[in-house]
């Protein structure tokens, strides 16, 4: 896989040594067991896969290169490059300004832009409508487009099934930048609707079967369907694609549920299901799958608690928290600074996005076992900071340098 020129401030000598050792021993990535960092009184189990993915490293490389190649020019980002506070802060300090927030609210008017400005497209991609606005001002986005290749893969798959006469159901968070971008691309070619979860999927299926009156659809799914969408006919043939950072198991469950609805309504078998339902399983992101599978293996260690690191508005990170919470006390933090002391931690509720201060979060146990993973937009350097801070609370038998030497 391509190696990217990511600034060293985001790298970690410890994490690099660990990842390189695991790659040497498991080139096909079939071993999802965690890595043990044994500090004696503290044992940290580190997920097999975590941290920067291909799309994130690609976006960071392009962003920093753009700054270096355009001295004196105004440089803008459509919205956050990725959902990580450290990276976005660093980009702002480089002079990059944000045109929109993560919800699509305008911070700087497009009218203020000129053809001499540089505009970066974030890793989530953007809508066709915004691309047209930028091009109308003479701003060429192609050179500074950091859209993740795996997001573009979803768009391409949507286009392929649209050409065959299928409509599209998107599994995604309706307000997320990636979902908005995917909706724009899909709906430009075929009728499209967005579902957030299985509950909404079940309600959508009732319109497919006729269990609910068609007129209610337009109220229940307001803002979620494309212009001219006709619920009485546009879901007679369809496929499911996803926001690439959703829980893979959720997308698979939603796809399978709707497949069964189509089979029952149209009396189809597995052999002729494609008459009504398109197979789109290949739109799932490899990094999302790997990170989530690694957490599943991580949870088999019998640890005492879990710490998940990443931006609070990061979709893929929040799903890792969701998985861990099913089995363990879990703390969602965005930096080592949120671990205030051996007794206090400031952490985020992934559902409400609010921070809470918890006391006595570390159990009195010797040895104490902690699971650690991070989202796809979290720098390895932040993970090392967390490990180092936790180790400092114990009379550790080893220091970071000794661990690095072991893995090298």
C-alpha positions in Angstrom: 0.0 0.0 0.0 1.2 3.5 -0.8 3.2 5.3 1.8 2.2 8.9 2.5 4.2 11.9 3.6 2.4 12.6 6.9 4.0 15.1 9.3 6.2 13.4 12.0 4.1 15.2 14.7 1.4 12.6 14.0 3.7 9.6 14.1 4.7 7.6 17.1 7.9 5.6 17.3 6.3 3.1 19.7 3.1 2.6 17.6 5.1 2.4 14.4 7.3 -0.3 15.9 4.2 -2.3 17.0 2.4 -2.0 13.7 5.5 -2.9 11.7 6.1 -6.0 13.8 2.5 -7.1 13.4 2.7 -6.6 9.6 5.9 -8.7 9.4 4.3 -11.5 11.3 0.8 -11.3 9.8 1.1 -10.0 6.2 -2.4 -11.1 5.2 -4.0 -9.4 8.3 -5.8 -12.6 9.4 -4.7 -12.3 13.1 -7.0 -9.8 14.9 -5.7 -10.6 18.4 -4.5 -7.5 20.3 -0.9 -6.5 21.2 0.0 -6.7 24.9 2.0 -3.9 26.4 3.1 -5.3 29.7 4.1 -2.7 32.3 3.8 -5.1 35.2 1.1 -3.5 37.4 -0.6 -2.2 34.2 -1.3 -4.3 31.2 -2.5 -2.5 28.1 -4.1 -4.5 25.2 -3.8 -2.5 22.0 -6.1 -3.3 19.1 -4.6 -5.0 16.1 -5.9 -2.3 13.8 -6.5 1.4 14.7 -5.5 4.9 13.8 -4.9 6.6 10.4 -6.4 4.8 7.4 -5.5 5.2 3.7 -8.0 8.0 3.1 -7.0 10.0 6.1 -3.3 9.8 5.4 -4.0 10.8 1.7 -6.0 13.8 2.9 -3.4 15.0 5.4 -0.6 14.7 2.8 -2.5 16.7 0.2 -3.5 19.4 2.7 0.1 20.0 4.0 1.5 19.9 0.5 -1.0 22.4 -0.6 0.1 24.8 2.0 3.7 24.4 1.0 3.0 24.8 -2.7 0.9 27.9 -2.4 2.7 30.6 -0.4 0.8 33.9 -0.2 -2.5 32.4 -1.5 -5.6 32.1 0.5 -6.4 28.5 1.2 -9.8 27.2 2.4 -11.3 23.9 3.5 -14.9 23.2 2.7 -15.2 21.8 6.3 -13.1 19.8 8.7 -10.5 17.9 6.7 -11.1 14.9 9.0 -12.9 14.6 12.3 -9.9 15.1 14.5 -9.3 18.2 16.7 -5.5 18.1 16.6 -5.3 17.9 12.8 -7.9 20.6 12.2 -6.2 22.9 14.7 -2.9 22.4 13.0 -4.4 23.2 9.6 -5.9 26.4 11.0 -2.5 27.4 12.4 -1.1 27.0 8.9 -3.6 29.7 7.8 -6.3 27.5 6.3 -9.8 28.8 6.9 -13.0 26.7 7.0 -15.9 27.6 4.7 -18.5 25.5 6.5 -18.9 23.6 9.8 -19.5 19.9 10.0 -23.3 20.4 9.7 -23.0 22.4 6.5 -23.5 25.8 8.1 -21.8 28.5 6.1 -18.9 30.2 8.0 -17.5 32.2 5.1 -19.7 33.0 2.1 -18.8 31.4 -1.3 -19.3 35.0 -2.7 -16.1 36.0 -0.9 -14.0 33.5 -3.0 -12.1 34.3 -6.2 -10.4 32.3 -8.9 -7.1 32.9 -7.2 -8.1 31.1 -4.0 -7.4 27.4 -3.2 -10.2 25.3 -1.9 -9.6 21.8 -0.5 -12.3 19.2 -0.7 -12.2 17.2 2.6 -11.9 13.4 2.9 -15.7 13.0 3.2 -16.1 14.5 -0.3 -18.7 17.1 -1.2 -21.9 17.6 -3.1 -22.2 18.1 -6.8 -24.0 21.4 -6.0 -21.0 22.8 -4.1 -18.6 21.7 -6.8 -20.6 23.6 -9.4 -20.5 26.8 -7.3 -16.7 26.5 -6.9 -16.2 25.8 -10.6 -18.5 28.8 -11.6 -16.0 31.0 -9.7 -13.1 29.6 -11.6 -11.8 27.5 -8.7 -10.5 24.1 -9.9 -11.0 21.6 -7.1 -9.5 18.5 -8.8 -5.9 19.1 -7.7 -6.9 19.8 -4.1 -9.6 17.1 -3.8 -8.8 14.8 -0.8 -12.0 12.7 -1.1 -11.3 9.2 0.3 -11.0 6.6 -2.6 -13.3 4.3 -0.6 -16.0 7.0 -0.5 -15.6 7.4 -4.2 -16.0 3.7 -4.5 -19.5 4.0 -3.0 -20.4 6.8 -5.5 -19.1 4.6 -8.4 -21.1 1.6 -7.2 -24.2 3.8 -6.8 -23.7 5.0 -10.4 -23.4 1.4 -11.7 -26.6 0.2 -10.1 -28.4 3.4 -11.1 -27.6 2.6 -14.7 -29.3 -0.7 -14.3 -32.5 1.0 -13.1 -32.2 0.5 -9.4 -33.0 3.2 -6.9 -30.7 3.7 -3.9 -31.1 3.4 -0.1 -28.2 5.0 1.8 -27.4 3.8 5.3 -25.9 6.9 6.9 -26.3 9.7 9.4 -28.3 12.2 7.4 -26.4 15.3 8.6 -22.9 13.8 8.2 -20.7 15.4 5.4 -20.1 12.0 3.8 -23.8 11.1 3.7 -24.7 14.5 2.2 -22.0 14.0 -0.5 -23.1 10.5 -1.3 -26.8 11.5 -1.4 -25.9 14.3 -3.8 -24.0 12.0 -6.2 -26.6 9.2 -6.0 -29.7 11.3 -6.3 -28.3 13.0 -9.4 -28.7 9.7 -11.2 -31.5 7.8 -9.5 -34.2 8.1 -6.8 -32.5 8.0 -3.4 -33.5 7.9 0.3 -31.5 7.9 3.5 -32.1 5.7 6.6 -30.1 6.2 9.8 -30.7 2.9 11.5 -32.6 -0.4 11.6 -35.7 1.3 13.2 -36.0 3.7 10.2 -35.3 0.8 7.9 -38.3 -1.1 9.3 -40.5 1.9 8.9 -39.3 2.4 5.3 -40.1 -1.3 4.5 -43.7 -0.7 5.5 -44.1 1.7 2.6 -42.5 -0.9 0.3 -45.1 -3.5 1.4 -48.0 -1.0 1.5 -48.5 -1.5 5.2 -48.3 2.3 5.7 -50.1 4.9 3.5 -47.7 6.5 0.9 -48.6 10.1 1.9 -47.1 9.5 5.4 -43.7 8.7 3.9 -43.1 12.3 2.8 -43.5 13.5 6.4 -41.7 10.7 8.1 -38.7 11.0 5.8 -38.7 14.7 5.1 -35.3 15.9 4.0 -34.2 12.3 3.4 -35.3 11.7 -0.2 -34.5 13.0 -3.6 -36.6 15.5 -5.6 -39.6 13.8 -7.3 -39.2 10.6 -5.2 -42.3 8.4 -5.6 -42.6 6.0 -2.8 -45.3 4.0 -4.6 -42.8 2.9 -7.4 -39.2 4.0 -6.7 -38.4 1.2 -4.3 -39.6 -1.6 -6.5 -36.0 -2.1 -7.6 -33.2 -0.8 -5.3 -29.8 -1.4 -3.7 -28.2 -0.4 -0.4 -25.0 1.6 0.0 -23.5 3.1 3.1 -21.7 5.9 4.7 -18.4 4.1 4.9 -17.8 4.7 8.7 -21.0 3.1 9.9 -21.0 -0.1 11.8 -20.5 -2.8 9.1 -22.8 -5.2 10.9 -25.5 -2.6 10.9 -25.3 -2.0 7.2 -25.3 -5.7 6.5 -28.3 -6.2 8.8 -30.2 -3.4 7.1 -29.3 -4.7 3.6 -30.3 -8.2 4.5 -33.6 -7.0 6.1 -34.6 -5.0 3.0 -33.6 -8.0 0.8 -36.0 -10.2 2.6 -38.7 -7.6 2.3 -38.2 -7.6 -1.5 -38.2 -11.4 -1.6 -41.4 -11.7 0.3 -43.3 -8.9 -1.6 -42.3 -10.1 -5.0 -42.1 -13.9 -4.2 -38.5 -14.2 -5.3 -35.8 -16.8 -4.6 -32.1 -16.2 -4.0 -31.5 -17.1 -7.6 -33.7 -14.3 -9.0 -33.5 -11.7 -6.2 -31.5 -9.3 -8.5 -34.7 -8.6 -10.4 -35.5 -6.3 -7.4 -32.5 -6.0 -5.2 -28.9 -5.1 -6.1 -25.9 -6.7 -4.3 -23.8 -3.8 -2.9 -21.8 -5.5 -0.2 -18.5 -4.3 -1.8 -19.2 -0.7 -0.6 -18.1 -1.4 3.0 -14.8 0.3 3.9 -11.8 -1.9 4.6 -10.5 0.2 7.5 -14.0 0.4 9.2 -14.2 -3.4 8.9 -10.7 -4.0 10.2 -11.0 -1.6 13.1 -14.4 -3.0 14.2 -13.2 -6.6 13.9 -10.1 -5.8 15.9 -12.3 -4.4 18.7 -14.3 -7.6 18.7 -11.1 -9.6 19.3 -10.0 -7.0 21.8 -13.0 -7.5 24.0 -12.2 -11.2 24.4 -9.2 -10.4 26.6 -11.3 -10.1 29.8 -9.9 -6.6 30.6 -11.2 -4.2 33.2 -12.1 -1.2 31.1 -11.6 0.3 27.6 -10.4 3.7 26.4 -11.2 4.8 22.9 -9.4 7.8 21.4 -10.6 10.1 18.6 -12.5 13.2 17.7 -15.9 13.4 19.3 -17.7 14.1 16.0 -15.9 11.1 14.4 -18.5 8.6 13.2 -16.2 5.6 13.0 -14.7 6.3 16.4 -18.2 6.5 18.1 -19.0 3.1 16.7 -15.9 1.6 18.3 -17.1 3.2 21.6 -20.5 1.6 21.0 -19.0 -1.8 20.6 -16.8 -1.5 23.7 -19.7 -0.2 25.8 -21.6 -3.4 25.3 -19.1 -5.3 27.4 -17.0 -2.9 29.5 -16.8 0.5 31.2 -15.6 2.6 28.3 -14.2 6.1 28.2 -14.2 8.1 25.0 -11.4 10.8 25.0 -9.8 12.9 22.3 -6.4 13.5 24.0 -4.2 12.4 26.9 -5.1 15.7 28.6 -8.5 14.3 29.3 -7.0 11.8 31.7 -6.7 14.3 34.5 -5.3 12.1 37.3 -5.4 8.4 38.4 -8.8 9.1 39.8 -10.4 11.5 37.2 -11.1 11.4 33.5 -13.1 13.8 31.3 -14.8 11.8 28.6 -17.5 12.1 26.0 -20.9 10.4 25.7 -20.8 9.3 22.1 -24.6 9.7 21.7 -25.0 13.3 23.1 -21.5 14.5 22.4 -21.3 15.9 25.9 -18.3 15.6 28.2 -18.5 14.2 31.7 -16.1 14.1 34.6 -15.9 10.6 36.1 -14.1 9.9 39.4 -12.3 6.7 40.4 -12.4 5.4 36.8 -9.3 3.1 37.4 -10.3 0.1 39.6 -8.0 -0.8 42.5 -6.6 -4.0 40.9 -3.1 -5.4 40.4 -2.5 -6.0 37.6 -5.0 -3.7 35.9 -5.9 -4.4 32.3 -7.0 -1.7 29.9 -8.1 -2.0 26.3 -7.0 0.8 23.9 -8.1 1.6 20.4 -8.5 4.7 18.3 -10.5 6.0 15.3 -9.3 6.2 11.7 -8.6 9.9 12.0 -6.6 9.8 15.3 -2.8 10.3 15.1 -0.7 7.5 16.5 1.2 10.2 18.5 -2.0 10.8 20.6 -2.3 7.1 21.3 1.2 7.0 22.6 0.6 10.0 24.8 -2.4 8.2 26.4 -0.3 5.0 26.9 2.5 7.0 28.5 0.2 8.9 30.8 -1.5 5.8 32.0 1.9 4.0 32.6 3.1 7.0 34.7 0.3 6.3 37.2 1.8 2.9 38.0 5.2 1.7 39.1 5.9 0.4 35.6 8.5 -2.3 35.1 9.3 -0.9 31.7 9.4 2.5 30.0 8.4 3.4 26.5 11.9 3.2 25.1 12.3 -0.4 26.4 9.0 -1.3 24.7 10.1 0.2 21.4 13.3 -1.8 21.5 11.3 -5.0 22.2 9.1 -4.5 19.2 11.9 -3.4 16.9 
